[in-house]
């Protein structure tokens, strides 16, 4: 906590970026009460640890700053600090301070690979499932017109199926012109980046089983509709991110149809064959999703490598995608003894960079993505492990029976220490350049809705406050800003209640929660520390947590309490000399009493103060 030495990769402690052969100065902050005799930097060079004594760089009344130089000898260079103290030593790594020897897994990391584009520093991403967002016709009954044989048309506002075959066949009729007609809603919320789940033709409403990558589904408006939506977004200085499956196609995909019809075709080598039914490998054994074999000649050129690839085509005019989210990125190129995931990711990134270096590549990875990040492929990950799951476990409704993400157990209700420990464990597995841009989510099209998880408007506010104040990029699944509900990913894909939204609220639309999200997004935009600052945990109890976000010129304190708690005192020197704490959200004062800042014990609630 604040009594411990601290380092992270933010600008207070390390410069942005690194190059092979460069010596990068890294700093560590030690409280004045520390008993260190010396501070040492430990790096690992070519697999061998090296120790170099840090230099005392600066001393203030309240802390000492040490600096040492990391030689960036490997593309991913790890380091930690050794604190030589009377009676022994302690290690400082990404998980904190340890009075014992620890493995290298949580060491700090520098990567020579370019970080995600700088626009993610201030981005607010909004995820839309196109079939459920808005219809351009305004018609509320069942979709009309020619429909594919898989589609089961349903009226707008129908409760989505939660289980069974209907989950993928219910067609609500949302389309891309409908999304374009509702961009004012996004801008009122503060959104500047629209992320669309797949738009290619398929045999399902989710479209992760594409039948071609060459066209936009006519049900969504076709190619012209995507071009129009992209132009409208960019005219508003907004961005557009697409969604692509590189792990599999649909069984109806033109490549797979050709592969099945002609075993001598080039496409026949794009898929894994087996002697067992159905004769090929499917994603998680689903026959409808045949898995791609990335050792096949010609696949990379078709899909990801070079200007003729799927990746490149949709980034060019008139579509101008600003990035891709890659579905099942963790399984792409992995099967048995084969592992080409990093190779494929690097090819995608090189193709994107050749077209435009200012685009983002996001992976979907539900568990520990540490070994796949910072190595020159995916820029960032959909941050279920280090954000969604820990936040759910702290704010879940007591006695909830909802299943936990991807597990056959219910969501556990845990204390603040368990939440913070999980966050630190997973954050420490990636470079800070990744952490600062990770796509943090409270829910998605693959999970239960946030409001269903937490149960109350007050806990939803706490979760949203964490989303907009924690390091990373806030991502909101369309509808969460109005309190939509749903018990699992399929049930959560509800249609937006535009009649209630336009009317200022209703049974399905909580206008107060919308205003909370709007205010929190504005708060994040107003503070450089909340967008790019480092992170120091200040208070961690079962029912309340507080942390500092800091840049060289700003310090912000965030307090979140899920219930009334005992309150806490923090060092008064966190406040700028002669200043008083400025409340940015929540309205509470932060008095300075006898040299201590007195945190209020109220709860549930959120408070944010600017201290310096």
DOZA-931373 format. One record per residue (C-alpha): residue in one letter; y, z, x. Coordinates in steps of 0.1 Angstrom, whole numbers, plus 5000, padded with zeros to 4 digits. Each point is the difference from the previous one (the first is absolute). Layout:
residues N
AYZX/...
//
This chain:
residues 612
X500050005000/X503650045012/X498950275025/X497849755017/X500849725025/X500449664983/X499849635007/X499649694978/X500749645007/X503449994981/X503249915019/X500850365009/X496850015021/X499249655011/X501749665001/X498849734976/X497649755014/X498149975033/X499049735024/X497149995025/X501150135034/X503050184985/X500650375006/X501050154966/X501850344999/X498550244975/X501650344991/X498650334988/X502050274983/X499150365009/X501550304981/X502150245022/X497450284993/X497349795017/X498450145031/X499149685017/X500049995038/X499849635001/X499349704977/X497749725010/X499549664986/X496349894997/X499349634997/X496849805000/X500149705023/X497149765000/X497950284985/X501050275025/X502350294993/X503250035021/X502450305001/X503749995010/X502450294998/X502849954975/X503650065010/X502350254983/X502649774985/X502250224978/X500450374990/X501850134970/X500250354986/X497149934977/X497749765018/X499049825032/X499449635003/X497649855025/X499549645008/X497349805018/X499249635005/X497049844985/X498849705019/X498949744975/X497049885019/X497849914970/X500949824968/X499450334981/X500950295022/X499350364989/X501750325012/X500450374993/X501850305015/X498650305019/X501950324997/X499350235030/X500550354987/X499350365012/X496350074994/X499049644994/X501249674986/X500449814968/X499949644990/X502549824978/X498749684983/X500549834966/X498350284981/X502150275015/X499550275027/X496650125010/X498950305021/X496749825009/X498949675014/X500049714974/X498849645000/X502349715005/X499749874965/X503350164989/X502049925031/X503449834996/X499949635004/X502349725013/X499149644991/X501449695016/X499649814967/X503049934979/X500450244971/X500549904964/X503349834993/X503150225000/X500749934963/X497150234991/X502350295012/X501849984968/X497549824977/X498850124967/X496949804989/X499049954964/X496449904992/X499549774970/X496649914985/X501249674984/X497949994969/X501550344989/X503649995009/X501949764976/X499549694979/X502549725002/X499449924963/X500950354987/X497149964976/X498150334995/X496849884983/X497049865018/X500849735026/X499949654984/X499249665014/X497149875020/X498250295017/X497250005025/X496550094988/X500050345018/X503250124983/X500050254971/X503549994986/X501650334989/X503450094986/X502750135022/X499950384999/X496250024995/X498550295019/X498149845030/X496350055003/X499050265025/X496449915005/X497749704995/X500349635001/X503250004979/X501950155029/X500149665018/X500049774969/X502850154979/X503049755002/X503450144990/X501949695009/X502650125025/X501349725022/X502449935029/X502949884978/X499650334982/X500450195032/X503149795009/X501650084966/X499750375009/X501450025035/X503050204987/X497650284994/X498950005036/X503550005013/X501150284977/X497150205015/X501249925036/X497149765008/X500549745027/X496549875006/X497549874974/X496350015008/X497849794977/X496350054998/X498249665002/X501449704981/X497349745008/X497749874973/X496950214994/X497450114975/X501650354994/X503350154991/X500350165034/X499549675018/X498450155031/X497249754994/X502149685007/X498649664992/X502549835022/X502850105024/X501949674995/X501850074967/X501450284979/X498150074968/X501449794971/X499650314978/X502850165022/X502249694998/X498649805030/X501649915033/X503449934985/X500150354986/X499450175033/X502649785017/X502550104973/X499250375002/X500449985038/X503449834997/X501250254975/X498950295022/X501649865031/X503249934981/X500250374993/X499350085037/X496550124991/X496749925016/X496549884988/X496650115014/X496849824990/X496450124998/X497049825016/X496350075003/X498849915035/X496750194996/X498649804971/X500749734974/X498949984965/X496649844992/X501949734981/X502149925031/X500049635009/X498750085035/X497150204987/X499249744974/X499849745027/X498050235022/X497450054973/X499849634992/X499749885036/X498450225026/X501149765027/X503750024991/X502550185022/X500650254971/X496350105000/X500650185033/X503050194986/X497750254982/X497150235010/X496649894988/X497150244993/X496449954989/X500550254971/X501549924967/X502649864994/X499649845034/X503350105015/X501950325009/X502650134974/X502750255005/X498450344993/X497049804986/X502149834973/X498649654995/X503449884986/X501750075033/X498249815029/X500950135034/X501649785026/X498449965035/X502849995025/X497749865027/X499949674981/X501749715017/X502949874979/X500650314979/X502950155020/X501849665000/X499749984962/X500950354992/X502250175026/X500549815033/X503049765004/X502449814978/X497349844978/X498550334990/X500250184966/X502050275017/X502749765012/X500149784970/X501350264976/X502650125025/X501749665001/X502449854975/X500250024971/X498050334998/X501450185030/X497750315000/X501450285022/X496650145008/X496450044990/X497950304989/X496449945009/X497450124976/X497050185015/X501549965035/X497750275014/X496949794992/X501449655009/X497949875029/X497650295000/X496349974991/X497150165018/X500549955038/X502949774995/X503650135002/X502849755001/X502550204980/X502650035028/X499649645009/X500649894964/X503050234996/X501549885032/X499649634989/X501750084967/X502950185018/X500449725025/X500249744972/X502550204981/X502150075031/X500149635009/X501449934966/X502450304998/X499950315022/X501750204973/X497050024976/X497550284994/X496250025001/X498550294980/X496450104999/X498050164972/X497950285015/X499050304979/X498950245027/X500750055038/X501749685012/X501050155034/X497949775021/X501349694983/X503750085003/X502449945029/X497849745017/X502049694992/X498549924965/X501050184968/X503650135002/X499350294975/X497450124976/X500050104963/X500150375008/X497450164977/X498650235027/X503250155015/X502050014968/X498549924966/X496950225003/X501850315015/X502849984975/X497649984971/X498150305013/X503150215001/X501649894967/X496949934978/X500050164966/X498050335001/X496449964989/X500349625000/X496849804994/X501349685015/X497849845027/X501550005035/X500949675015/X496749835010/X497950314998/X497450144975/X501950334997/X503150114980/X503450035016/X500250345017/X503050224997/X500950135035/X502950185016/X502949875020/X498350075033/X497049774992/X502449734989/X502050025032/X497050025022/X498649684984/X503349825004/X500250105037/X496449915007/X500349654987/X503649945012/X499050105035/X497449725001/X502649735002/X503249945020/X503350124985/X501149644998/X497249964973/X500650344983/X503749934994/X499249694980/X496650094983/X499849904964/X500050344983/X498850004964/X499550254972/X497849764981/X499049644999/X498149754978/X496850155016/X500650374991/X500950224970/X503650024991/X502150265017/X501150164966/X496350044990/X499250165034/X502950255000/X500350064963/X503750094997/X503449855005/X500950275025/X497049945023/X500649634997/X503650065013/X498550205030/X497749715008/X502849754998/X502250215022/X497350005026/X499749634997/X503749945007/X500550265027/X496849985021/X499849755029/X498949664989/X500749744974/X500050114963/X497849784978/X500050054962/X497449854977/X501949844971/X500250254971/X499750325020/X503850034999/X499750044963/X497050234999/X497349764989/X496650154999/X496449895008/X496850185011/X498849755026/X501149675016/X499049784971/X501350234973/X503350035020/X500749634997/X502050054968/X502649754987/X503650105004/X501550134968/X503249785001/X501150094965/X500150375010/X501649925033/X502749804984/X500650274975/X500550275026/X496650174996/X497150074976/X496550144997/X498749795029/X503249995021/X501650315016/X503649915006/X500650335018/X497349915026/X501549665005/X503350165008/X498350235024/X498549715019/X503449824999/X501850305015/X497450055027/X500149645011/X503850035002/X499650325020/X497849835026/X502449715003/X502950245006/X498350175030/X499149865034/X497950305007/X497949954969/X499449645009/X499450015038/X500150375011/X497250205016/X498150284982/X499850375007/X498250234975/X502150314994/X498050194973/X496549964989/X498550234973/X497649954972/X502749934974/X503049875020/X500649785031/X503249915018/X500749765028/X502849855020/X500849645005/X502249945030/X501849735019/X502450045029/X502950024975/X498550154968/X497750294989/X498650034965/X497950284985/X497649934972/X498550294979/X497249944975/X498550294979/X497249944974/X500550354985/X502350305007/X499350135035/X501250275023/X502849805017/X500649985037/X502650045028/X500849735025/X502050025032/X503749964993/X500649785030/X498449724981/X503349974983/X502849825019/X502550245014/X502650104975/X498449794972/X498550104967/X496849844986/X500749704978/X497749974971/X498849644995/X497550064972/X499050294978/X503450184999/X499150335017/X502150175026/X498550085035/X501950315010/X500350125036/X499450385001/X499950205033/X499449685020/X497149884977/X499849724974/X498650154968/X497749764982/X499950054962/X496750134985/X500349804968/X497349764989/X498849754990/X502949805015/X501449795028/X503050075022/X501549785027/X502850105023/X501949835028/X500450265028/X501649795027/
//
